[in-house]
Amino acid sequence: MLQNILLVADSIAIAQKMAAGEETISIWNLLFTTEGGTIWITIPLLLMSVVIVYIFIDRYIATGKAAKEDMNFMNNIRSFIHDGRLDSAITMCKTTPTPMARMIEKGLLRLGKPLSDINESISNVGQMEISRLEKGMGTISTFSAIAPMLGFLGTVIGMIVAFHEMANAGNNLEISDLAGGIYTALITTVTGLIVGIVGYVCYNVLVSRITRVAGLLEQRASEFMDLLYEPAK
C-alpha cells in the first residue's frame, strides 16, 4: 500500500514539473503512440469524430433548407384551388424543392378521393420527409454512446500494460518507466469523452431542428386540409 502511495505521489510530482515548464508533452504523440496498444483505440475514436462532424454538417444544412418556406406559398395554393387551376398549383409545388411543397403536391394529386385518403397520403409523405432528414442520426447516437466506452477500454488496457511492467521490473522500477503508458492510457479516456460529448450535443441540436421541421409540416398539412373545405362553404 505504501509503495502505491509513493508511486502516486511521484506521478503528481512529475505532472507538477511538467506544468512548471520543466518538461513538455505532445498530446498528438500520445494519441498515436504504440505504447500500451492504445493506438487501436484512438484511431477509431478520431474516425468517429470525423463521421459525427460530417453527418452533423450535412444534416444541419438539410434541416435548414427544409425549414425555409415562402410565406406566399400557401396563399398561392389557396388562390389556385379556388380558381380551379390545379395544374398551376401542382407546377408550383414541383418547382419548389422543399418537403412542404412535396407534401402538398401529393395532396393535390389525390384530390377527388375521400378526404381521409388525402390526409393519410399527406401524412405518409410528411413521415418520409422526416425520415430523410433523420438519415445518419442513428450513427451519431451510436458513436456518442460507444466513444466513452472505447476511451475507458483504452485506459484499462494501458493500465494493465503499466502494471505488467511494474510487476516485471521488480526492485528496479522507476516511475518514468510507467508515466508514458499511464499518460497514454488516460488520453484515451479524455478523447472518448470529448467525442461522446460532441456527438451528444450534435445529436440534440439536430433533433431540435428536425422537430421544428416536423411541426411546420404538420401545421401546413392542417392548413391544406382546412383549405379543401373552403370551396364547399
Residue frames as a rotation matrix with the C-alpha (Angstrom) as fourth column:
MET 1
0.568 0.823 0.000 0.00
0.823 -0.568 0.000 0.00
0.000 0.000 -1.000 0.00
LEU 2
0.462 -0.475 -0.749 2.82
0.157 -0.787 0.596 2.40
-0.873 -0.393 -0.289 0.94
GLN 3
-0.599 -0.733 0.323 4.59
0.418 0.058 0.906 1.68
-0.683 0.678 0.272 -2.34
ASN 4
-0.133 0.645 0.752 1.45
0.975 -0.051 0.216 2.51
0.178 0.763 -0.622 -4.33
ILE 5
0.782 0.416 -0.464 1.02
0.535 -0.830 0.157 5.77
-0.319 -0.371 -0.872 -2.42
LEU 6
0.006 -0.876 -0.482 4.62
0.102 -0.479 0.872 6.72
-0.995 -0.055 0.086 -3.19
LEU 7
-0.622 -0.203 0.756 4.09
0.724 0.219 0.654 5.93
-0.298 0.954 0.010 -6.87
VAL 8
0.393 0.847 0.357 1.02
0.902 -0.431 0.031 8.16
0.180 0.310 -0.934 -6.99
ALA 9
0.687 -0.190 -0.702 2.95
0.261 -0.836 0.482 10.93
-0.678 -0.514 -0.525 -5.23
ASP 10
-0.430 -0.902 0.042 5.77
0.292 -0.095 0.952 10.62
-0.854 0.422 0.304 -7.75
SER 11
-0.313 0.406 0.858 3.26
0.948 0.079 0.308 10.83
0.058 0.910 -0.410 -10.61
ILE 12
0.765 0.627 -0.151 1.82
0.641 -0.763 0.082 14.02
-0.064 -0.159 -0.985 -9.17
ALA 13
0.302 -0.747 -0.592 5.29
0.142 -0.579 0.803 15.47
-0.943 -0.326 -0.068 -8.76
ILE 14
-0.629 -0.525 0.574 6.11
0.602 0.140 0.786 14.73
-0.493 0.840 0.228 -12.40
ALA 15
0.145 0.776 0.613 2.85
0.958 -0.265 0.109 16.35
0.247 0.572 -0.782 -13.52
GLN 16
0.808 0.130 -0.575 3.69
0.377 -0.864 0.335 19.44
-0.453 -0.487 -0.746 -11.45
LYS 17
-0.211 -0.955 -0.207 7.11
0.225 -0.254 0.941 19.65
-0.951 0.152 0.268 -13.04
MET 18
-0.512 0.090 0.854 5.58
0.857 0.123 0.501 19.44
-0.060 0.988 -0.140 -16.48
ALA 19
0.589 0.799 0.122 3.11
0.796 -0.599 0.084 22.19
0.140 0.047 -0.989 -15.61
ALA 20
0.604 -0.429 -0.671 6.02
0.186 -0.743 0.643 24.32
-0.775 -0.514 -0.369 -14.40
GLY 21
0.860 -0.204 -0.468 7.62
-0.509 -0.412 -0.756 24.02
-0.039 0.888 -0.458 -17.82
GLU 22
-0.022 -0.923 0.383 10.41
-0.720 0.281 0.634 21.59
-0.693 -0.262 -0.671 -16.92
GLU 23
-0.833 -0.175 0.524 9.04
0.175 0.816 0.551 19.06
-0.524 0.551 -0.650 -19.40
THR 24
-0.317 0.740 -0.594 6.68
-0.886 -0.454 -0.094 19.28
-0.339 0.496 0.799 -22.31
ILE 25
-0.588 0.224 0.777 4.32
0.210 0.970 -0.120 16.65
-0.781 0.093 -0.617 -23.66
SER 26
-0.798 0.310 -0.517 2.68
-0.602 -0.354 0.716 16.34
0.039 0.882 0.469 -27.05
ILE 27
-0.080 0.863 0.499 -0.95
-0.535 0.385 -0.752 15.24
-0.841 -0.327 0.431 -26.88
TRP 28
0.560 0.281 -0.780 -0.77
-0.829 0.195 -0.525 14.33
0.005 0.940 0.342 -30.55
ASN 29
-0.391 -0.782 -0.485 2.16
-0.700 0.595 -0.395 11.98
0.597 0.186 -0.780 -29.92
LEU 30
-0.766 0.156 0.623 0.33
-0.471 0.524 -0.710 10.38
-0.437 -0.838 -0.327 -27.01
LEU 31
0.276 0.958 -0.083 -2.72
-0.740 0.156 -0.654 9.79
-0.614 0.242 0.752 -29.16
PHE 32
0.791 0.049 -0.610 -0.75
-0.556 0.476 -0.682 7.88
0.257 0.878 0.403 -31.75
THR 33
-0.299 -0.908 0.294 1.91
-0.954 0.282 -0.101 6.19
0.009 -0.311 -0.950 -29.65
THR 34
0.111 0.281 -0.953 2.05
-0.368 0.903 0.223 2.42
0.923 0.326 0.204 -29.81
GLU 35
-0.882 -0.468 0.054 2.88
-0.203 0.273 -0.940 2.21
0.425 -0.840 -0.336 -26.12
GLY 36
-0.690 0.634 0.349 0.19
-0.332 0.150 -0.931 0.33
-0.643 -0.759 0.107 -24.29
GLY 37
-0.817 0.347 0.461 -1.53
0.566 0.636 0.525 -0.61
-0.111 0.690 -0.716 -27.54
THR 38
-0.140 0.836 -0.531 -3.94
0.448 -0.425 -0.787 2.30
-0.883 -0.348 -0.315 -27.23
ILE 39
-0.790 -0.166 -0.591 -3.37
-0.400 -0.591 0.701 3.49
-0.465 0.790 0.400 -30.80
TRP 40
-0.863 0.503 -0.054 -6.01
0.311 0.612 0.727 0.93
0.399 0.610 -0.685 -31.83
ILE 41
-0.109 0.829 -0.549 -8.44
0.939 -0.096 -0.332 2.81
-0.328 -0.551 -0.767 -29.58
THR 42
-0.223 -0.025 -0.975 -7.59
0.123 -0.992 -0.003 6.39
-0.967 -0.121 0.224 -30.52
ILE 43
-0.981 -0.157 -0.113 -7.74
-0.092 -0.136 0.986 5.83
-0.170 0.978 0.119 -34.27
PRO 44
-0.471 0.877 0.091 -11.38
0.790 0.374 0.486 4.60
0.392 0.301 -0.869 -34.19
LEU 45
0.067 0.493 -0.868 -12.25
0.803 -0.543 -0.247 7.47
-0.593 -0.680 -0.432 -31.85
LEU 46
-0.545 -0.338 -0.767 -10.81
-0.110 -0.878 0.466 10.04
-0.831 0.339 0.442 -34.24
LEU 47
-0.959 0.262 0.105 -12.59
0.172 0.244 0.954 8.39
0.225 0.934 -0.279 -37.18
MET 48
-0.176 0.935 -0.308 -15.84
0.984 0.175 -0.031 8.53
0.025 -0.309 -0.951 -35.20
SER 49
-0.108 0.104 -0.989 -15.34
0.404 -0.904 -0.139 12.24
-0.909 -0.414 0.056 -34.58
VAL 50
-0.908 -0.250 -0.336 -14.85
-0.202 -0.443 0.874 12.86
-0.367 0.861 0.351 -38.31
VAL 51
-0.716 0.694 0.074 -18.03
0.549 0.494 0.675 10.93
0.432 0.524 -0.734 -39.15
ILE 52
-0.047 0.719 -0.693 -20.02
0.932 -0.219 -0.290 12.76
-0.360 -0.659 -0.660 -36.47
VAL 53
-0.367 -0.156 -0.917 -18.91
0.039 -0.988 0.152 16.18
-0.930 0.020 0.368 -37.71
TYR 54
-0.997 -0.024 -0.079 -19.60
-0.079 -0.025 0.997 15.24
-0.025 0.999 0.023 -41.34
ILE 55
-0.452 0.890 -0.056 -23.12
0.812 0.437 0.386 13.98
0.368 0.129 -0.921 -40.62
PHE 56
-0.061 0.424 -0.904 -23.85
0.752 -0.575 -0.320 16.97
-0.656 -0.699 -0.284 -38.41
ILE 57
-0.657 -0.241 -0.714 -22.86
-0.183 -0.868 0.461 19.49
-0.731 0.433 0.527 -41.08
ASP 58
-0.956 0.293 -0.007 -24.76
0.085 0.301 0.950 17.60
0.281 0.907 -0.313 -43.78
ARG 59
-0.255 0.917 -0.305 -27.96
0.923 0.325 0.206 17.27
0.288 -0.229 -0.930 -41.70
TYR 60
-0.270 0.112 -0.956 -27.67
0.533 -0.810 -0.246 20.83
-0.802 -0.576 0.159 -40.38
ILE 61
-0.884 -0.080 -0.461 -27.69
-0.313 -0.631 0.710 22.17
-0.347 0.772 0.532 -43.92
ALA 62
-0.789 0.608 -0.092 -30.52
0.327 0.540 0.775 19.81
0.521 0.581 -0.625 -44.93
THR 63
-0.144 0.766 -0.627 -32.73
0.983 0.037 -0.181 20.80
-0.115 -0.642 -0.758 -42.00
GLY 64
-0.514 -0.092 -0.853 -32.02
0.173 -0.985 0.002 24.46
-0.840 -0.147 0.522 -42.67
LYS 65
-0.953 0.175 -0.247 -33.24
-0.282 -0.216 0.935 24.10
0.110 0.961 0.255 -46.26
ALA 66
-0.567 0.775 -0.280 -36.27
0.643 0.629 0.437 22.10
0.515 0.068 -0.854 -45.12
ALA 67
-0.237 0.461 -0.855 -37.26
0.844 -0.337 -0.416 24.78
-0.480 -0.821 -0.309 -42.62
LYS 68
-0.875 -0.099 -0.474 -37.27
-0.101 -0.920 0.378 27.53
-0.474 0.379 0.795 -45.24
GLU 69
-0.223 0.844 0.488 -40.64
0.913 0.357 -0.199 28.41
-0.342 0.401 -0.850 -46.71
ASP 70
-0.861 0.085 0.501 -42.15
0.222 -0.824 0.522 31.05
0.457 0.560 0.690 -48.92
MET 71
-0.806 0.558 -0.197 -44.72
0.056 -0.260 -0.964 32.94
-0.590 -0.788 0.179 -46.88
ASN 72
-0.249 0.727 -0.640 -46.86
-0.884 -0.441 -0.157 33.30
-0.396 0.526 0.752 -50.02
PHE 73
-0.938 -0.198 -0.283 -46.74
-0.314 0.830 0.460 29.61
0.144 0.521 -0.842 -50.87
MET 74
-0.706 0.708 -0.008 -49.94
0.613 0.606 -0.507 28.57
-0.354 -0.363 -0.862 -49.11
ASN 75
-0.122 0.658 -0.743 -51.72
-0.162 -0.751 -0.640 31.75
-0.979 0.042 0.198 -50.24
ASN 76
-0.483 -0.115 -0.868 -50.88
-0.861 -0.117 0.494 30.95
-0.158 0.987 -0.042 -53.84
ILE 77
-0.983 0.153 -0.104 -52.06
0.135 0.977 0.163 27.35
0.127 0.146 -0.981 -53.39
ARG 78
-0.435 0.866 -0.248 -55.31
0.449 -0.030 -0.893 28.63
-0.780 -0.500 -0.376 -51.94
SER 79
-0.120 0.356 -0.927 -55.83
-0.604 -0.767 -0.217 31.01
-0.788 0.534 0.307 -54.85
PHE 80
-0.762 -0.231 -0.605 -55.12
-0.638 0.426 0.642 28.31
0.110 0.875 -0.472 -57.43
ILE 81
-0.889 0.458 -0.010 -57.56
0.448 0.864 -0.227 25.89
-0.095 -0.207 -0.974 -55.82
HIS 82
-0.210 0.846 -0.490 -60.30
0.214 -0.450 -0.867 28.49
-0.954 -0.287 -0.087 -55.55
ASP 83
-0.056 0.133 -0.989 -59.79
-0.813 -0.581 -0.032 29.39
-0.579 0.803 0.141 -59.22
GLY 84
0.825 0.398 0.401 -59.78
-0.167 0.850 -0.500 25.75
-0.540 0.345 0.768 -60.27
ARG 85
0.595 -0.690 -0.412 -56.19
-0.655 -0.119 -0.746 25.99
0.466 0.714 -0.523 -61.52
LEU 86
0.887 -0.203 0.415 -54.94
-0.171 0.690 0.703 22.72
-0.430 -0.695 0.577 -60.09
ASP 87
0.682 -0.668 0.298 -52.27
0.673 0.415 -0.613 22.32
0.286 0.618 0.732 -62.78
SER 88
0.320 -0.560 0.764 -50.73
-0.167 -0.827 -0.536 25.63
0.933 0.044 -0.358 -61.75
ALA 89
0.660 -0.036 0.750 -50.76
-0.751 -0.059 0.658 24.60
0.021 -0.998 -0.066 -58.09
ILE 90
0.887 -0.336 0.318 -49.09
0.274 0.935 0.224 21.28
-0.373 -0.112 0.921 -58.90
THR 91
0.539 -0.706 0.459 -46.50
0.524 -0.146 -0.839 23.01
0.660 0.693 0.291 -61.09
MET 92
0.412 -0.369 0.833 -45.65
-0.596 -0.801 -0.060 25.43
0.689 -0.472 -0.549 -58.31
CYS 93
0.804 -0.094 0.588 -45.18
-0.465 0.518 0.718 22.51
-0.372 -0.850 0.373 -55.91
LYS 94
0.815 -0.501 0.293 -42.90
0.577 0.748 -0.328 20.74
-0.055 0.436 0.898 -58.38
THR 95
0.318 -0.699 0.640 -40.73
0.349 -0.542 -0.765 23.83
0.882 0.467 0.072 -58.78
THR 96
0.414 -0.164 0.895 -40.45
-0.781 -0.569 0.257 24.37
0.467 -0.806 -0.364 -55.01
PRO 97
0.018 -0.501 -0.865 -37.80
-0.016 0.865 -0.502 21.95
1.000 0.023 0.007 -53.66
THR 98
-0.592 -0.157 0.790 -39.00
-0.763 -0.207 -0.613 21.71
0.260 -0.966 0.003 -50.07
PRO 99
-0.960 0.255 -0.113 -40.59
0.278 0.908 -0.313 18.91
0.023 -0.332 -0.943 -48.02
MET 100
-0.428 0.847 -0.316 -43.69
-0.011 -0.354 -0.935 21.05
-0.904 -0.397 0.160 -47.54
ALA 101
-0.183 0.327 -0.927 -44.15
-0.928 -0.369 0.052 21.51
-0.325 0.870 0.371 -51.30
ARG 102
-0.785 -0.144 -0.602 -43.76
-0.406 0.854 0.326 17.78
0.468 0.500 -0.729 -51.94
MET 103
-0.858 0.511 -0.058 -46.30
0.355 0.508 -0.785 17.03
-0.372 -0.694 -0.617 -49.23
ILE 104
-0.172 0.814 -0.555 -48.85
-0.352 -0.577 -0.737 19.49
-0.920 0.068 0.385 -50.64
GLU 105
-0.465 -0.054 -0.884 -48.22
-0.885 0.064 0.462 18.18
0.032 0.996 -0.078 -54.16
LYS 106
-0.974 0.105 -0.199 -49.19
0.108 0.994 -0.002 14.69
0.197 -0.023 -0.980 -53.01
GLY 107
-0.510 0.833 -0.214 -52.41
0.313 -0.051 -0.948 16.08
-0.801 -0.550 -0.235 -51.56
LEU 108
-0.161 0.423 -0.892 -53.22
-0.740 -0.650 -0.175 17.91
-0.653 0.631 0.418 -54.81
LEU 109
-0.720 -0.176 -0.671 -52.66
-0.632 0.565 0.530 14.77
0.286 0.806 -0.519 -56.84
ARG 110
-0.904 0.383 -0.188 -55.14
0.425 0.844 -0.327 12.94
0.033 -0.375 -0.926 -54.59
LEU 111
-0.682 0.691 -0.241 -57.93
-0.526 -0.692 -0.495 15.48
-0.509 -0.211 0.835 -55.00
GLY 112
-0.156 0.728 -0.667 -61.24
-0.846 0.250 0.470 13.84
0.509 0.638 0.577 -55.82
LYS 113
-0.333 -0.007 -0.943 -60.68
0.286 0.952 -0.108 10.98
0.899 -0.305 -0.315 -53.39
PRO 114
0.693 0.617 -0.372 -62.10
0.516 -0.065 0.854 10.85
0.503 -0.784 -0.364 -49.84
LEU 115
0.589 -0.441 0.677 -60.60
-0.527 -0.845 -0.092 13.41
0.613 -0.302 -0.730 -47.51
SER 116
0.779 -0.305 0.548 -59.40
-0.377 0.470 0.798 10.65
-0.501 -0.828 0.251 -45.19
ASP 117
0.671 -0.546 0.502 -57.33
0.718 0.646 -0.258 9.21
-0.183 0.534 0.826 -48.05
ILE 118
0.556 -0.450 0.698 -55.90
0.185 -0.752 -0.633 12.63
0.810 0.481 -0.335 -48.85
ASN 119
0.690 -0.257 0.677 -54.99
-0.699 -0.479 0.531 13.22
0.188 -0.839 -0.510 -45.23
GLU 120
0.789 -0.385 0.479 -53.34
0.061 0.824 0.563 9.81
-0.612 -0.415 0.673 -44.97
SER 121
0.614 -0.568 0.549 -51.30
0.753 0.212 -0.623 10.33
0.237 0.795 0.558 -48.13
ILE 122
0.559 -0.395 0.729 -50.12
-0.253 -0.918 -0.304 13.71
0.790 -0.014 -0.614 -46.90
SER 123
0.750 -0.244 0.614 -49.13
-0.619 0.066 0.783 12.23
-0.232 -0.967 -0.101 -43.55
ASN 124
0.778 -0.463 0.424 -47.19
0.478 0.875 0.079 9.45
-0.407 0.141 0.902 -45.26
VAL 125
0.505 -0.600 0.621 -45.23
0.507 -0.376 -0.776 11.94
0.699 0.706 0.114 -47.34
GLY 126
0.613 -0.244 0.752 -44.53
-0.585 -0.780 0.224 14.02
0.531 -0.577 -0.620 -44.25
GLN 127
0.814 -0.294 0.501 -43.19
-0.257 0.590 0.765 10.98
-0.521 -0.752 0.405 -42.41
MET 128
0.658 -0.590 0.469 -40.96
0.752 0.545 -0.371 10.07
-0.036 0.596 0.802 -45.34
GLU 129
0.509 -0.460 0.728 -39.58
0.066 -0.822 -0.565 13.60
0.858 0.336 -0.388 -45.45
ILE 130
0.676 -0.254 0.692 -38.78
-0.735 -0.296 0.610 13.48
0.050 -0.921 -0.387 -41.76
SER 131
0.820 -0.382 0.427 -37.13
0.237 0.905 0.355 10.06
-0.521 -0.190 0.832 -42.23
ARG 132
0.576 -0.632 0.518 -34.88
0.619 -0.076 -0.781 11.57
0.533 0.771 0.348 -44.90
LEU 133
0.482 -0.377 0.791 -33.87
-0.460 -0.877 -0.138 14.35
0.745 -0.298 -0.596 -42.54
GLU 134
0.728 -0.147 0.670 -33.05
-0.618 0.284 0.733 11.79
-0.298 -0.947 0.116 -39.83
LYS 135
0.862 -0.453 -0.228 -30.56
0.188 0.703 -0.686 10.00
0.471 0.549 0.691 -42.08
GLY 136
-0.092 -0.996 0.010 -27.36
0.189 -0.027 -0.982 9.41
0.978 -0.088 0.191 -40.11
MET 137
0.212 0.225 0.951 -28.90
-0.789 -0.535 0.302 10.31
0.577 -0.814 0.064 -36.76
GLY 138
0.985 0.171 -0.020 -28.61
-0.135 0.836 0.533 6.71
0.108 -0.522 0.846 -35.58
THR 139
0.382 -0.919 -0.098 -24.90
0.614 0.331 -0.716 6.73
0.691 0.213 0.691 -36.39
ILE 140
-0.218 -0.433 0.875 -24.31
-0.326 -0.813 -0.483 9.87
0.920 -0.390 0.036 -34.33
SER 141
0.562 0.525 0.640 -26.29
-0.773 0.057 0.632 8.39
0.295 -0.849 0.438 -31.42
THR 142
0.942 -0.216 -0.258 -24.37
0.247 0.964 0.096 5.12
0.228 -0.155 0.961 -31.57
PHE 143
0.077 -0.983 0.166 -20.95
0.508 -0.105 -0.855 6.75
0.858 0.150 0.491 -31.78
SER 144
0.004 -0.018 1.000 -21.82
-0.605 -0.796 -0.012 9.10
0.796 -0.605 -0.014 -28.92
ALA 145
0.821 0.366 0.438 -22.54
-0.570 0.474 0.671 6.09
0.038 -0.801 0.598 -26.72
ILE 146
0.854 -0.501 -0.143 -19.60
0.464 0.856 -0.227 3.96
0.236 0.127 0.963 -27.87
ALA 147
0.330 -0.805 0.492 -16.88
0.004 -0.520 -0.854 6.63
0.944 0.284 -0.169 -27.76
PRO 148
0.264 -0.273 0.925 -16.66
-0.919 -0.361 0.156 6.99
0.292 -0.892 -0.346 -23.94
MET 149
0.866 0.080 0.493 -16.66
-0.282 0.893 0.351 3.21
-0.412 -0.443 0.796 -23.54
LEU 150
0.743 -0.661 0.110 -13.82
0.466 0.392 -0.793 2.87
0.481 0.640 0.599 -26.05
GLY 151
0.252 -0.647 0.720 -11.95
-0.459 -0.735 -0.500 5.56
0.852 -0.204 -0.482 -24.16
PHE 152
0.455 -0.026 0.890 -12.29
-0.872 0.191 0.451 3.69
-0.181 -0.981 0.064 -20.89
LEU 153
0.975 -0.127 0.184 -11.26
0.162 0.969 -0.188 0.48
-0.155 0.213 0.965 -22.65
GLY 154
0.486 -0.839 0.245 -8.07
0.169 -0.184 -0.968 2.17
0.857 0.512 0.052 -23.78
THR 155
0.198 -0.374 0.906 -7.40
-0.857 -0.515 -0.026 3.31
0.477 -0.771 -0.422 -20.24
VAL 156
0.761 0.145 0.633 -7.87
-0.502 0.749 0.432 -0.18
-0.411 -0.646 0.643 -18.86
ILE 157
0.883 -0.465 0.070 -5.56
0.400 0.665 -0.631 -1.66
0.247 0.585 0.773 -21.49
GLY 158
0.283 -0.807 0.518 -2.91
-0.178 -0.575 -0.798 0.96
0.943 0.133 -0.306 -20.81
MET 159
0.290 -0.132 0.948 -3.10
-0.947 -0.184 0.264 0.43
0.140 -0.974 -0.179 -17.06
ILE 160
0.953 0.047 0.298 -2.85
-0.098 0.983 0.158 -3.35
-0.286 -0.180 0.941 -17.46
VAL 161
0.621 -0.775 0.119 0.32
0.426 0.206 -0.881 -2.92
0.658 0.598 0.458 -19.51
ALA 162
0.172 -0.563 0.809 1.70
-0.561 -0.730 -0.389 -0.43
0.810 -0.387 -0.441 -16.98
PHE 163
0.492 0.058 0.869 1.13
-0.845 0.273 0.460 -2.73
-0.211 -0.960 0.184 -14.02
HIS 164
0.973 -0.220 0.065 2.54
0.230 0.928 -0.294 -5.66
0.004 0.301 0.954 -16.00
GLU 165
0.313 -0.898 0.309 5.75
0.124 -0.284 -0.951 -3.67
0.941 0.336 0.022 -16.48
MET 166
0.232 -0.175 0.957 5.68
-0.879 -0.459 0.129 -2.82
0.417 -0.871 -0.260 -12.79
ALA 167
0.860 0.157 0.486 5.49
-0.391 0.815 0.428 -6.50
-0.329 -0.557 0.762 -11.87
ASN 168
0.823 -0.562 0.083 8.34
0.488 0.623 -0.611 -7.42
0.292 0.543 0.787 -14.23
ALA 169
0.349 -0.722 0.597 10.61
-0.220 -0.682 -0.697 -4.58
0.911 0.112 -0.397 -13.13
GLY 170
0.368 -0.166 -0.915 10.68
0.790 0.574 0.214 -5.66
0.490 -0.802 0.342 -9.51
ASN 171
0.412 -0.279 -0.867 13.05
0.709 -0.500 0.498 -3.56
-0.572 -0.820 -0.008 -7.38
ASN 172
-0.671 -0.730 0.129 14.40
0.626 -0.463 0.627 -1.76
-0.398 0.502 0.768 -10.46
LEU 173
0.180 0.856 0.484 11.10
0.974 -0.223 0.033 0.01
0.137 0.465 -0.874 -11.11
GLU 174
-0.867 -0.326 -0.377 11.24
0.362 -0.932 -0.027 3.71
-0.342 -0.160 0.926 -11.91
ILE 175
-0.003 0.955 -0.296 8.17
0.313 -0.281 -0.907 5.88
-0.950 -0.096 -0.298 -12.18
SER 176
-0.195 -0.128 -0.972 9.41
-0.738 -0.634 0.231 7.24
-0.646 0.763 0.029 -15.51
ASP 177
-0.985 -0.172 0.028 9.03
-0.120 0.787 0.606 3.73
-0.126 0.593 -0.795 -16.95
LEU 178
-0.486 0.871 0.074 5.30
0.819 0.484 -0.309 3.84
-0.305 -0.089 -0.948 -16.23
ALA 179
-0.364 0.370 -0.854 4.50
0.059 -0.906 -0.418 7.52
-0.929 -0.203 0.308 -16.79
GLY 180
-0.817 -0.003 -0.577 4.33
-0.548 -0.307 0.778 7.33
-0.180 0.952 0.249 -20.57
GLY 181
-0.826 0.505 -0.249 1.97
0.323 0.787 0.525 4.38
0.462 0.353 -0.814 -20.58
ILE 182
-0.384 0.700 -0.602 -0.25
0.807 -0.062 -0.587 5.91
-0.448 -0.711 -0.542 -17.92
TYR 183
-0.524 0.158 -0.837 -0.45
-0.269 -0.963 -0.014 9.23
-0.808 0.217 0.547 -19.76
THR 184
-0.890 0.143 -0.433 -1.32
-0.410 0.165 0.897 7.45
0.199 0.976 -0.089 -22.97
ALA 185
-0.699 0.653 -0.293 -4.00
0.675 0.737 0.033 5.39
0.237 -0.175 -0.956 -21.24
LEU 186
-0.290 0.598 -0.747 -5.64
0.570 -0.519 -0.637 8.44
-0.768 -0.611 -0.191 -19.69
ILE 187
-0.764 -0.026 -0.644 -5.55
-0.418 -0.741 0.526 10.30
-0.491 0.671 0.556 -23.01
THR 188
-0.871 0.479 -0.108 -7.87
0.203 0.553 0.808 7.69
0.447 0.682 -0.579 -24.50
THR 189
-0.293 0.787 -0.543 -10.41
0.926 0.092 -0.367 8.44
-0.239 -0.610 -0.755 -21.78
VAL 190
-0.355 0.103 -0.929 -10.24
0.049 -0.991 -0.129 12.16
-0.933 -0.091 0.347 -22.50
THR 191
-0.918 -0.035 -0.395 -10.54
-0.385 -0.162 0.909 11.56
-0.096 0.986 0.136 -26.23
GLY 192
-0.718 0.682 -0.139 -13.50
0.591 0.702 0.396 9.22
0.368 0.202 -0.908 -25.79
LEU 193
-0.178 0.662 -0.728 -15.31
0.787 -0.349 -0.509 11.68
-0.591 -0.664 -0.459 -23.52
ILE 194
-0.567 -0.075 -0.820 -14.72
-0.258 -0.930 0.263 14.57
-0.782 0.360 0.508 -25.92
VAL 195
-0.949 0.218 -0.230 -16.04
-0.167 0.270 0.948 12.58
0.269 0.938 -0.220 -28.88
GLY 196
-0.518 0.790 -0.327 -19.03
0.837 0.547 -0.004 11.42
0.176 -0.276 -0.945 -26.83
ILE 197
-0.233 0.410 -0.882 -19.87
0.488 -0.735 -0.471 14.94
-0.841 -0.540 -0.029 -25.64
VAL 198
-0.743 -0.084 -0.664 -19.53
-0.453 -0.667 0.592 16.44
-0.492 0.741 0.457 -29.11
GLY 199
-0.893 0.420 -0.163 -21.69
0.143 0.607 0.782 13.68
0.427 0.675 -0.602 -30.58
TYR 200
-0.387 0.770 -0.508 -24.33
0.900 0.195 -0.390 14.13
-0.202 -0.608 -0.768 -27.88
VAL 201
-0.334 0.212 -0.918 -24.52
0.054 -0.969 -0.243 17.88
-0.941 -0.130 0.313 -28.50
CYS 202
-0.878 -0.033 -0.478 -24.67
-0.464 -0.196 0.864 17.43
-0.122 0.980 0.157 -32.28
TYR 203
-0.783 0.609 -0.124 -27.42
0.536 0.763 0.360 14.82
0.314 0.216 -0.925 -31.94
ASN 204
-0.201 0.751 -0.629 -29.61
0.832 -0.209 -0.515 17.01
-0.518 -0.626 -0.583 -29.77
VAL 205
-0.528 -0.018 -0.849 -29.13
-0.273 -0.943 0.190 20.06
-0.804 0.332 0.493 -31.97
LEU 206
-0.932 0.159 -0.325 -30.27
-0.285 0.234 0.930 18.05
0.223 0.959 -0.173 -34.99
VAL 207
-0.592 0.758 -0.273 -33.21
0.800 0.594 -0.086 16.56
0.097 -0.269 -0.958 -33.08
SER 208
-0.266 0.469 -0.842 -34.35
0.387 -0.748 -0.540 20.07
-0.883 -0.469 0.018 -32.18
ARG 209
-0.654 -0.032 -0.756 -34.14
-0.570 -0.637 0.519 21.25
-0.498 0.770 0.398 -35.79
ILE 210
-0.912 0.339 -0.230 -35.93
0.070 0.682 0.728 18.16
0.403 0.648 -0.646 -37.15
THR 211
-0.456 0.770 -0.447 -38.68
0.836 0.197 -0.512 18.56
-0.306 -0.607 -0.733 -34.56
ARG 212
-0.361 0.278 -0.890 -39.16
-0.112 -0.961 -0.254 22.13
-0.926 0.008 0.378 -35.71
VAL 213
-0.829 0.045 -0.557 -39.47
-0.558 -0.021 0.830 20.98
0.026 0.999 0.042 -39.34
ALA 214
-0.801 0.556 -0.223 -41.93
0.528 0.831 0.173 18.26
0.281 0.021 -0.959 -38.31
GLY 215
-0.324 0.686 -0.651 -44.08
0.579 -0.401 -0.710 20.86
-0.749 -0.607 -0.267 -36.55
LEU 216
-0.524 0.078 -0.848 -44.03
-0.530 -0.809 0.253 23.06
-0.667 0.582 0.465 -39.63
LEU 217
-0.916 0.173 -0.362 -45.10
-0.222 0.531 0.818 20.20
0.334 0.830 -0.448 -41.89
GLU 218
-0.616 0.722 -0.316 -47.90
0.785 0.531 -0.317 19.27
-0.061 -0.444 -0.894 -39.54
GLN 219
-0.319 0.475 -0.820 -49.12
0.164 -0.824 -0.542 22.85
-0.933 -0.308 0.185 -39.47
ARG 220
-0.623 0.044 -0.781 -49.12
-0.710 -0.452 0.540 23.19
-0.330 0.891 0.312 -43.25
ALA 221
-0.915 0.345 -0.210 -50.85
0.205 0.844 0.497 19.83
0.348 0.411 -0.842 -43.68
SER 222
-0.416 0.789 -0.452 -53.60
0.751 0.018 -0.660 21.02
-0.513 -0.614 -0.600 -41.36
GLU 223
-0.349 0.246 -0.904 -53.94
-0.315 -0.940 -0.134 24.25
-0.883 0.238 0.405 -43.34
PHE 224
-0.871 -0.011 -0.492 -54.20
-0.485 0.180 0.856 22.32
0.079 0.984 -0.162 -46.58
MET 225
-0.752 0.633 -0.183 -56.92
0.634 0.771 0.060 20.03
0.179 -0.071 -0.981 -45.23
ASP 226
-0.237 0.665 -0.709 -58.86
0.458 -0.567 -0.685 23.08
-0.857 -0.487 -0.170 -43.98
LEU 227
-0.622 -0.084 -0.779 -58.42
-0.523 -0.696 0.493 24.60
-0.583 0.713 0.389 -47.42
LEU 228
-0.970 0.234 -0.064 -60.19
0.109 0.656 0.747 21.68
0.216 0.718 -0.662 -49.06
TYR 229
-0.324 0.896 -0.303 -63.38
0.900 0.194 -0.390 22.54
-0.291 -0.399 -0.869 -47.14
GLU 230
-0.581 0.045 -0.813 -63.37
0.095 -0.988 -0.122 26.20
-0.809 -0.148 0.569 -48.13
PRO 231
-0.934 0.241 -0.263 -64.81
-0.323 -0.258 0.910 25.85
0.151 0.936 0.319 -51.68
ALA 232
-0.560 0.758 -0.335 -67.72
0.594 0.649 0.474 23.89
0.577 0.067 -0.814 -50.27
LYS 233
-0.568 0.343 -0.748 -68.69
0.630 -0.403 -0.663 26.70
-0.529 -0.849 0.013 -47.87
